[in-house]
Amino acid sequence: MTDIAKLLGDEADGLLNHTCRGFAKEDLYLPGPDFVDRVMADSDRNPHVLRNMQTLFNHGRLAGTGYLGLLPVDQGIEHSAGASFAPNPMYFDPKNIVELAIEGGCNAVASTLGVLSSVARRYAHKIPMMLKLNHNETLTYPAIYDQTLFAQVEQAHNMGCIAVGATIYYGSPESRRQIMEISEAFERAHELGMVTVLWSYLRNPEFKKDGTDYHVASDLTGQAIHLAATIKADIVKQKLPENNGGYKAVGFGHTHDKVYDELTSDHPIDLARYQVANCYMGRAGLINSGGGSKGHSDLGEAVRTAVINKRAGGMGLISGRKAFQKPMKEGVELLNAIQDVYLSKDVTIA
């Protein structure tokens, strides 16, 4: 097992022994082996969705825990194939993307229409697949920042996927259209029995003020998460919060002093707990993203993010570049280290 405390370094005590005060853990719908029976059974999801959610929970090293470790690789579109795969050219071949997820003990692999469709007959029965429906692409010049549908829900269903994913850039001028598109797509996915996962991101240049980036503020990301749950995302992907007070700094929208004085603090686990609270207190699962690859610090950063997510009441981690931009052996080791956090009985809910 991974030496979690060692990787956390000077932060170990503060992260492993913190207790949340704003939202008590007893008030949350926490992940667990019985999550589908205990939580999702209250919803209007049809039996096929419940079965496929349980299939996600039952695969990989985290099988039977109620936690998820997912491998997402859509960066070939989002960041260009060259920028994403040149550090490790084997991943130009979609086969190796899926093999990394399998060797790494992931619950599922999430990727693009082209990647998954090219190998679906070989792998759909070996690992749960999630099709990412929409993307921003970076070949248009001058650059635009929009999410465009590259695939239809039926295509995901026909190739054997058990889940679909999508991104909405909340706060952007295009967000209203994206909300309508993805709400309709998620309803169709639920009709066909698939789990829905929303990359619930913020994008607006006004969210950066006086040198601080409030795209990762707990209050603003929390509201994006709440909007994701509103369109029936079963799982919400969000960046780990790094600050708070976005509403106040940007000077728009609606908030309340208790958000900052009582419900959160500056502690990273409290900031993430506010994200979980906006997931209908955990009825929708919160998975945080692993972020980009920085090299030697990736392992420690990934474990830190997993500890914060788990202790806050989240459902897991979705980490791509930190894993696939390394040799496969190192990528597997990183994915396993993340999973070890969720397997560890010493990492408890704060």
C-alpha positions in Angstrom: 0.0 0.0 0.0 1.1 3.6 -0.6 2.6 5.5 2.3 0.0 8.2 2.2 1.3 10.2 5.2 4.8 10.3 3.7 3.5 11.7 0.4 1.5 14.3 2.2 4.6 15.6 4.0 4.1 18.6 6.2 0.4 18.6 5.4 -0.2 15.1 6.7 -1.5 16.0 10.1 -3.7 18.8 8.9 -5.3 16.8 6.1 -5.7 13.4 7.9 -7.0 14.7 11.2 -9.2 17.6 10.3 -12.9 17.6 11.3 -15.5 19.5 9.2 -17.8 21.8 11.2 -19.9 23.5 8.5 -21.6 20.3 7.2 -21.5 17.3 9.5 -20.6 14.0 7.9 -23.7 12.5 9.5 -25.8 14.7 7.2 -24.2 13.5 4.0 -25.1 10.7 1.6 -21.7 9.1 1.7 -20.3 6.6 -0.8 -20.4 3.0 0.2 -21.0 -0.5 -1.2 -24.8 0.0 -0.8 -24.9 3.5 -2.5 -27.3 2.4 -5.3 -29.7 0.7 -2.8 -29.4 3.4 -0.1 -29.3 6.6 -2.2 -30.1 6.1 -5.9 -33.1 4.0 -5.3 -34.9 7.1 -4.1 -34.5 8.7 -7.6 -36.5 8.3 -10.8 -33.7 6.5 -12.5 -34.8 3.4 -14.3 -33.5 -0.1 -13.3 -31.0 -0.1 -16.2 -29.3 3.1 -14.9 -29.1 1.5 -11.4 -27.6 -1.6 -12.8 -25.0 0.3 -14.9 -24.1 2.4 -11.9 -23.5 -0.7 -9.9 -21.4 -2.1 -12.7 -19.2 1.0 -12.4 -18.9 0.4 -8.6 -18.1 -3.3 -9.2 -15.1 -3.0 -11.5 -11.4 -2.6 -10.8 -9.4 -2.3 -7.6 -12.1 -0.2 -5.9 -14.8 -2.8 -6.6 -17.2 -3.1 -3.7 -16.2 0.2 -2.0 -18.6 2.7 -3.6 -15.7 4.8 -4.8 -14.6 5.4 -8.3 -11.2 5.8 -10.0 -11.6 6.8 -13.6 -9.2 7.3 -16.5 -10.3 10.1 -18.8 -8.5 10.7 -22.1 -10.2 13.3 -24.3 -7.1 15.6 -24.4 -6.5 14.6 -28.1 -9.3 17.0 -28.9 -9.2 19.3 -25.9 -5.4 20.0 -26.1 -4.4 18.5 -29.5 -3.1 15.0 -30.0 0.5 16.2 -30.3 0.5 18.1 -27.1 -1.2 15.3 -25.3 0.5 12.2 -26.7 4.0 13.3 -27.8 5.4 12.8 -24.3 4.3 9.1 -24.6 3.6 8.3 -28.3 2.1 4.8 -27.6 -1.1 6.6 -26.6 -1.7 7.7 -30.2 -3.1 4.1 -30.4 -6.5 4.0 -28.6 -5.8 0.4 -27.6 -3.2 1.5 -25.2 -5.5 4.1 -23.5 -7.9 1.3 -22.7 -5.1 -1.0 -21.6 -3.8 1.6 -19.2 -7.2 1.8 -17.6 -7.4 -2.0 -17.3 -3.8 -2.5 -16.0 -4.4 0.5 -13.6 -7.4 -1.1 -12.0 -9.8 1.7 -13.0 -13.5 1.4 -12.6 -14.0 2.8 -16.2 -12.3 4.5 -19.1 -13.7 7.7 -20.5 -12.8 8.9 -24.0 -13.9 10.2 -27.3 -16.2 8.8 -30.0 -13.2 7.9 -32.2 -11.1 6.3 -29.5 -13.8 4.1 -28.0 -15.5 3.2 -31.3 -12.2 2.0 -32.8 -11.7 -0.7 -30.1 -15.2 -1.2 -28.7 -15.6 -4.8 -29.9 -12.4 -5.8 -28.2 -12.9 -4.0 -24.9 -16.6 -3.2 -24.2 -17.0 -6.4 -22.2 -13.7 -6.1 -20.4 -14.0 -2.6 -18.8 -16.9 -0.2 -18.4 -16.7 2.5 -21.1 -17.9 6.1 -20.9 -18.3 8.2 -24.0 -17.5 11.9 -23.7 -20.1 13.5 -26.0 -18.9 17.1 -26.4 -15.5 18.9 -26.6 -13.8 22.2 -27.1 -11.3 21.9 -30.0 -8.2 24.1 -30.4 -7.6 24.1 -34.1 -10.1 26.9 -34.8 -8.2 30.2 -35.1 -8.6 32.7 -33.5 -9.4 30.4 -30.6 -13.0 30.0 -29.4 -14.0 28.4 -26.1 -17.2 26.4 -26.6 -18.3 22.8 -26.1 -19.6 21.2 -29.3 -21.3 17.8 -29.6 -19.1 15.3 -31.4 -21.3 12.3 -30.7 -24.9 11.3 -30.0 -26.1 9.3 -27.0 -27.3 6.5 -29.3 -23.7 6.1 -30.6 -22.5 5.5 -27.0 -25.3 3.0 -26.4 -24.7 1.1 -29.6 -21.0 0.6 -28.9 -21.7 -0.8 -25.5 -20.9 2.2 -23.2 -22.6 2.2 -19.8 -22.1 5.9 -19.2 -21.9 9.2 -21.1 -20.0 12.3 -20.1 -20.2 15.9 -21.2 -18.8 19.4 -20.3 -20.7 22.6 -19.6 -18.7 25.9 -19.3 -20.9 27.5 -16.7 -20.5 31.3 -16.7 -19.7 31.5 -20.4 -21.9 33.2 -23.0 -22.6 29.8 -24.6 -23.6 28.1 -21.3 -27.4 28.4 -21.8 -27.2 26.5 -25.1 -24.9 23.9 -23.6 -27.3 23.5 -20.6 -30.2 22.8 -23.0 -28.1 20.4 -25.2 -26.7 18.4 -22.3 -30.0 18.3 -20.3 -31.6 16.7 -23.4 -28.7 14.3 -23.9 -28.7 13.2 -20.3 -32.5 12.5 -20.4 -32.0 10.4 -23.5 -29.0 8.6 -21.8 -31.2 7.8 -18.8 -33.9 6.5 -21.1 -31.4 4.1 -22.6 -30.1 3.1 -19.1 -26.8 4.9 -19.1 -25.1 6.8 -16.2 -24.5 10.5 -16.7 -21.4 12.4 -15.7 -20.9 16.1 -16.1 -17.6 17.9 -16.3 -19.0 21.0 -14.5 -16.5 23.7 -15.3 -16.4 27.5 -15.1 -15.2 29.7 -17.9 -15.3 33.5 -17.9 -12.4 35.9 -18.0 -14.1 38.0 -15.4 -13.7 35.2 -12.9 -10.0 36.3 -12.6 -9.6 39.3 -10.3 -6.5 41.0 -8.9 -4.2 38.1 -9.7 -6.5 35.4 -8.2 -8.3 32.8 -10.3 -11.8 32.3 -9.0 -12.5 29.5 -11.5 -11.5 27.3 -8.6 -13.4 29.1 -5.9 -15.5 26.9 -3.6 -18.5 29.1 -3.8 -18.6 29.4 -7.6 -17.7 25.8 -8.3 -20.3 24.8 -5.8 -23.0 26.6 -7.7 -21.8 25.0 -11.0 -22.1 21.6 -9.2 -25.6 22.5 -8.1 -26.6 23.3 -11.7 -25.0 20.0 -12.8 -27.2 18.1 -10.3 -30.2 20.1 -11.5 -29.9 18.5 -15.0 -29.6 15.1 -13.4 -25.9 14.4 -13.5 -25.4 11.1 -11.6 -21.8 12.0 -11.1 -20.2 15.5 -11.2 -16.6 16.1 -12.1 -15.1 19.4 -10.7 -11.7 20.8 -10.1 -10.6 20.7 -6.4 -11.3 24.2 -4.9 -8.3 26.3 -4.2 -9.9 29.5 -2.8 -13.2 31.0 -1.9 -15.1 34.2 -2.1 -15.6 34.3 -5.9 -19.0 35.9 -5.7 -17.7 38.7 -3.6 -14.5 39.3 -5.6 -16.2 39.3 -9.0 -19.1 41.3 -7.6 -22.1 39.6 -9.2 -24.7 37.0 -8.4 -26.1 35.9 -5.1 -24.5 34.5 -2.0 -24.7 34.6 1.8 -22.3 35.5 4.5 -22.8 32.1 6.2 -21.2 30.4 3.1 -17.9 32.0 4.3 -18.4 32.4 8.0 -20.0 29.1 9.1 -20.3 26.6 6.2 -16.7 26.7 5.0 -13.3 27.8 6.1 -9.9 28.2 4.4 -9.1 24.5 5.0 -9.1 22.5 1.7 -11.3 19.8 3.0 -13.9 22.3 4.1 -13.8 23.9 0.7 -14.4 20.5 -0.9 -17.1 19.7 1.6 -19.0 22.7 0.3 -18.8 21.1 -3.2 -20.2 17.9 -1.9 -23.1 19.8 -0.2 -24.0 21.3 -3.6 -24.2 17.7 -5.0 -27.5 17.5 -3.1 -25.5 16.5 0.0 -23.9 13.7 -1.9 -26.9 12.2 -3.7 -24.9 13.0 -6.8 -21.3 11.7 -6.5 -18.5 14.3 -6.6 -15.3 13.3 -8.4 -12.4 15.7 -8.5 -10.0 16.0 -11.4 -6.4 15.1 -11.1 -5.1 18.1 -13.2 -2.2 18.3 -15.6 1.1 16.5 -15.4 4.0 18.4 -13.7 6.5 15.6 -13.6 8.1 14.5 -10.3 5.4 16.0 -8.1 2.5 14.2 -9.8 2.2 11.3 -7.4 2.1 13.5 -4.3 -0.4 15.9 -5.8 -2.7 13.0 -6.9 -2.7 11.4 -3.5 -3.3 14.8 -1.8 -6.3 15.4 -4.1 -7.7 12.0 -3.3 -7.3 12.5 0.4 -9.2 15.8 0.3 -11.9 14.4 -1.9 -12.5 11.3 0.2 -12.4 13.1 3.6 -14.8 15.7 2.2 -17.3 13.0 1.3 -16.5 12.8 -2.4 -16.9 9.7 -4.6 -13.5 9.5 -6.2 -10.9 10.9 -8.6 -10.7 11.1 -12.4 -7.1 11.5 -13.4 -5.8 11.4 -17.0 -2.6 13.4 -17.9 -0.8 12.5 -14.7 -1.2 8.8 -15.8 -0.9 8.6 -19.6 1.9 11.1 -20.0 4.2 8.7 -18.3 5.5 5.2 -19.2 2.6 2.7 -18.6 4.3 1.2 -15.5 4.5 4.6 -13.8 1.0 5.5 -14.9 -0.3 2.3 -13.3 1.6 3.0 -10.1 0.0 6.5 -9.9 -3.5 5.2 -10.5 -3.0 2.5 -7.9 -1.7 5.1 -5.4 -4.9 7.1 -5.8 -6.9 3.9 -5.3 -5.0 3.1 -2.2 -6.4 6.3 -0.6 -9.9 5.1 -1.0 -9.0 1.6 0.1 -7.2 2.8 3.3 -9.2 2.6 6.5 -6.9 5.2 8.0 -8.3 7.9 5.6 -11.7 8.6 7.1 -14.5 11.1 6.5 -13.8 14.4 8.1 
